[in-house]
Amino acid sequence: MNKIKQKKIESMLVREISNIIINEAADSYLKGVTITSASISNDLSYAKIYFTTIYDNEHEKDEKEMAESASYIRKILSDSIEIRHTPKLKFIYDNSIEYGQNIDKIIEKLKNKI
């Protein structure tokens, strides 16, 4: 598949899933979720959706909560996007923000030692 088309679909998935969470979802847990990025397979059958939350839960619990909501989100997503088959969604906790904060702390410690 064309990489440009793949990136457009990934961007559309992030936008549409975010809209679903904000406007359609009644679950209060979902209101604290932010979709950070998406990665879709070449055949458009699977999509990894990366997210963060405002909650300080265990990441496994967050992924479980999102996995339980995946079929609901996929159903609404199929009505809002125009592609032949709506991909199966797998939600993965995005720890890049925590990783970046950890690097910032290490850099600060190094600055203070100098």
Backbone as a ProteinNet text record, in pm:
[ID]
protein_1_A
[PRIMARY]
MNKIKQKKIESMLVREISNIIINEAADSYLKGVTITSASISNDLSYAKIYFTTIYDNEHEKDEKEMAESASYIRKILSDSIEIRHTPKLKFIYDNSIEYGQNIDKIIEKLKNKI
[TERTIARY]
83.7	0	88.3	38.3	106	121.3	243.4	270.4	193.8	175.7	102.5	-43.3	-104.1	-242.4	-253.3	-155.1	-155.1	-147.8	-62.5	-51.4	-180	-247	-373.9	-479.7	-484	-581.3	-550.3	-422.4	-384.3	-425.3	-402.4	-442	-593.7	-666.3	-811.6	-860.9	-796.6	-834.3	-816.7	-704.8	-679.6	-788	-816.8	-916.6	-1056	-1096.1	-1231	-1249.1	-1150.2	-1161.8	-1164.6	-1086	-1090.1	-1228.1	-1287.6	-1422.9	-1525.3	-1510.9	-1602.5	-1593.4	-1472.1	-1451.8	-1511.2	-1491.6	-1540.4	-1692.4	-1746.9	-1887	-1984.7	-1941.7	-2034.2	-2032.1	-1915.8	-1900.6	-1969.1	-2040.8	-2106.3	-2022.3	-1925.3	-1839.2	-1748.9	-1753.3	-1672.8	-1523.6	-1484.9	-1343.1	-1289.6	-1366.6	-1320.5	-1298.1	-1367.6	-1351.4	-1210.8	-1138.3	-1002.4	-894.8	-932.6	-838.6	-804.7	-676.8	-631	-564.6	-608.4	-548.7	-426.7	-310	-186.8	-143.6	-164.5	-126.6	-192	-174.5	-228.1	-129.4	-133.5	-51.1	-138.2	-150.1	-240	-159.6	-205.6	-135.6	-151.2	-64.3	-67.3	-198.6	-262.3	-389.1	-510.8	-489	-592.9	-686	-641.4	-728.9	-709.1	-594.3	-564.9	-507.3	-543.7	-489.4	-449.7	-329.5	-284.9	-312.2	-386.9	-422.5	-351.8	-265.8	-188.5	-261.1	-264.4	-339.7	-268.9	-307.6	-266.6	-393	-380.8	-495.1	-453.5	-553.7	-526.4	-522.2	-558.1	-563.1	-426.8	-401.1	-275.5	-293.6	-366.9	-390.2	-269.7	-274.7	-175.5	-205.3	-102.7	-120.2	-194.9	-175.9	-248.1	-398	-434.4	-576.3	-632.5	-553.8	-597	-619.3	-526	-539.4	-660.4	-687.5	-803.7	-932.6	-939.8	-1057.7	-1081.3	-973.8	-987.1	-1021.9	-968.4	-1001.8	-1150.3	-1206.5	-1350	-1434.6	-1380.8	-1453.1	-1426.3	-1333.2	-1289.3	-1402	-1486.6	-1593.7	-1695.5	-1725.8	-1816.8	-1757.3	-1630.4	-1564.4	-1556.7	-1526.1	-1515	-1649.2	-1757.7	-1890	-1922.4	-1899.4	-1927	-1829.6	-1705.7	-1604.2	-1643.3	-1701.6	-1740.8	-1846.3	-1927.1	-2028.5	-1970.1	-1855.7	-1804	-1689.4	-1627.6	-1519	-1559	-1499.4	-1534.2	-1417.5	-1399.3	-1307.1	-1382.2	-1334.3	-1407.7	-1432.2	-1327.7	-1339.5	-1282.3	-1357.1	-1307.9	-1208.6	-1088.9	-988.1	-1023.8	-974.8	-987.3	-892.9	-940.1	-863.5	-796.8	-670	-596.1	-540.1	-580.6	-537.5	-413.5	-312.6	-184.9	-152.5	-118.8	-84.3	45.4	44.8	160.9	241.4	356.2	438.3	547.2	538	640.9	646.5	534.5	533.7	609.3	581.5	652.8	801.3	832.3	971.6	1043.5	977	1035.1	1054.1	958.3	971.7	1087.8	1106.8	1218.3	1352.1	1361.3	1483.8	1509.4	1403.4	1417.5	1473.2	1426	1474.8	1622.6	1661.1	1802.1	1889.4	1843.7	1920.4	1933.3	1827.6	1832.3	1931.4	1931.5	2027.3	2170.7	2192.9	2327.1	2367.6	2275.4	2304	2340.6	2269.4	2294.1	2428.1	2478.5	2609	2724.5	2700.7	2808.8	2834.3
-118.1	0	124.6	226.3	354	410.6	449.8	499.4	628	711.9	836.4	805.7	714.6	676.7	612.3	530.3	464.6	568.3	668	774.1	855.3	880.2	953.4	874.1	743.7	659.9	655.7	646	646.2	776.6	886.7	1017.6	1026.9	975.4	975.8	890	775.2	689.7	762	829.6	903.9	1009.9	1084.8	1191.8	1136.3	1033.9	980.3	908.4	832.6	764.1	866.3	971.4	1078.5	1142.1	1166.6	1223.4	1129.2	1001	902.9	905.2	908.9	908.8	1035.5	1147.6	1274.1	1286.5	1252.9	1282.9	1167	1045.4	932.5	847.2	833.5	739.7	790.2	699.3	732.6	690.5	603.9	553.6	666	693	801.8	772.7	645	611.6	661.3	644	683.1	833.2	911.3	1056.9	1100.1	1015.5	1048	990.2	941.3	878.3	975.2	979.4	1058.6	965.5	970.6	890.5	966.9	901.3	969.6	937.8	813.9	778.1	646.9	612.1	486.8	429.3	298.2	227.7	119.9	120.9	27.5	-68.9	-192.5	-293.3	-261	-318.6	-290.8	-330.7	-436.3	-480.4	-415.3	-321.7	-244	-327.6	-445.3	-530.7	-511.3	-461.9	-440.4	-300.8	-243.6	-112.9	-114.2	-68.9	-48.1	97.8	118.8	253.5	281	381	415	524.7	511.2	604.6	629.6	738.3	768.1	799.4	800	833.2	935.2	998	1091.3	1017.9	890	810.7	750	722.5	660.7	510.9	447.7	304	226.9	99	12.9	9.9	5	10.9	-111.9	-225.9	-345.8	-327	-262.1	-236	-138.3	-37.1	59.3	-9.7	-96.7	-168.4	-261.2	-321.1	-408.7	-329.1	-213	-127	-86.9	-51.4	-10.4	-129.2	-246.3	-365.3	-397.7	-374.7	-398.3	-298.5	-181.7	-79.3	-86.4	-169.8	-172.7	-205.1	-302.1	-338.8	-224.9	-157.6	-42.9	68.7	99.3	205.4	167.3	40.9	-5.6	6	-26	-18	125.6	218.7	359.1	410.4	364.5	404.1	359.6	242.4	191.9	281	348.3	439.4	575.2	610	745.7	756.4	644.9	650.8	575.1	613.2	551.8	469.1	351.7	253	120.7	33.5	-89.4	-172.9	-198.1	-277.7	-198	-192.6	-125.4	-218.5	-170.9	-259.6	-299.5	-415.3	-456.3	-369.4	-322.8	-227.5	-296.9	-267.6	-313.3	-189.1	-166.7	-48	-80.9	5.3	-12.9	115.6	100.2	217.4	278.6	407.9	480.1	535.9	476.4	520	618.5	674.6	766.4	894.6	939.1	1060.1	1034.4	921.5	884.9	864.8	805.7	784.3	918.3	1013.6	1146.6	1219	1204.4	1267.1	1205.9	1075.9	1009.2	1059.3	1078.5	1131.8	1273.9	1355.3	1491.9	1492	1399.6	1389.5	1352.1	1260.3	1218.9	1335.1	1411.3	1527.3	1631.6	1656.3	1751.7	1707.3	1577	1525.5	1546.2	1522.8	1542	1688.8	1777.9	1922.6	1965.9	1910	1947.7	1896.5	1789.9	1735.8	1815.6	1889	1964.5	2094.1
0	0	0	-61.1	-66.6	75	110.4	246.9	277.2	178.3	200.9	234.7	160.2	188.1	326	360.6	491.9	603.9	588.7	689.7	700.2	588.2	590.7	666.9	643.1	713.2	861.9	897.6	1038.7	1105.9	1038.3	1092.5	1107.2	1009.2	1014.9	1131.9	1156.3	1268	1401	1418.2	1542	1562	1457.8	1466.6	1496.4	1424	1440.3	1573.9	1616	1745.9	1858.9	1846.4	1946.9	1952.5	1836.4	1831.7	1893.5	1867.2	1925.4	2077.5	2127.9	2273.1	2336.2	2271.1	2326.3	2314.5	2198.4	2170.9	2188.6	2167.1	2164.8	2291.4	2352.7	2463.5	2589.2	2653.3	2779.3	2898.9	2875.7	2982.8	3032	3161.6	3217.7	3207.4	3207.5	3193.7	3059.9	2954.8	2821.4	2809.1	2890.8	2883.4	2924.6	2998	3040.5	2951.6	2834	2741.7	2629.3	2592.4	2479.5	2379.2	2255.8	2149	2098.3	2100.5	2060.7	1917.7	1873.7	1736.7	1697.5	1570.2	1518.5	1418.8	1407.7	1311	1248.8	1117.6	1050.2	964.5	955.4	875.3	726.7	645.3	501.5	435.5	485.6	427	492.3	581.9	649.6	737.3	778.3	857.9	1008.1	1049.7	1191.4	1212	1325.2	1360.3	1507.5	1533.3	1670.5	1703.4	1810	1851.8	1984	1985.5	2104.7	2181.3	2312.9	2395.7	2527.6	2593.1	2730	2809.1	2941.1	3025.2	3130.6	3189.4	3298.3	3431.5	3428.4	3550.4	3579.6	3707	3747.1	3768.3	3680	3689.9	3638.7	3657.6	3595.9	3446.7	3366.2	3221.8	3168.9	3233.4	3190.3	3210.3	3318.9	3345.9	3243	3208.5	3107.1	2973.3	2934.3	2807.7	2810.1	2925.1	2937.4	2921.6	2985.7	2972.8	2827.1	2758.8	2619.8	2529.7	2559.9	2481.4	2492.6	2610.5	2629.2	2550	2523.9	2448.1	2297.9	2256.1	2116.4	2019.3	2052	1958.2	1943.8	2054.2	2050.3	1963.1	1985.8	1910.1	1762.4	1734.2	1595.9	1523.2	1592	1530.4	1490.6	1580.3	1548.9	1442.5	1450.3	1352.7	1212.2	1200.8	1068.1	1003.1	1083.7	1029.2	991.5	1049.9	1030	929.8	892.4	794.3	668.7	559.5	432.2	378.9	437.5	382.6	376.1	290.1	262.5	386.9	463	585.1	701.6	808.6	928.4	997	1026.3	1086.4	1229.1	1269.9	1409.3	1490	1604.4	1684.4	1801.8	1819.9	1937.7	2004.5	2128.6	2201.5	2283.5	2270.6	2338.8	2414.2	2542.5	2622.5	2570.2	2548.4	2496.1	2612.8	2637	2749.9	2708.1	2588.7	2541	2624.5	2676.9	2759.9	2889.8	2953.1	3075.7	3047.6	2934.2	2896.1	2879.6	2814.1	2795.8	2928.5	3019.7	3150.9	3228.7	3215.2	3282	3228	3097.9	3037.3	3085.9	3095.1	3147.5	3290	3373.6	3511.5	3513.6	3428.1	3421.4	3377	3278.9	3231.3	3340.7	3415.6	3526.3	3632.7	3664.8	3762.7	3715.3	3585.7	3531.7	3534.4	3508.2	3511.9	3653.5	3751.3	3889.7	3940.9	3884.1	3924.7	3866.6	3760.1	3696.2	3766
[MASK]
++++++++++++++++++++++++++++++++++++++++++++++++++++++++++++++++++++++++++++++++++++++++++++++++++++++++++++++++++

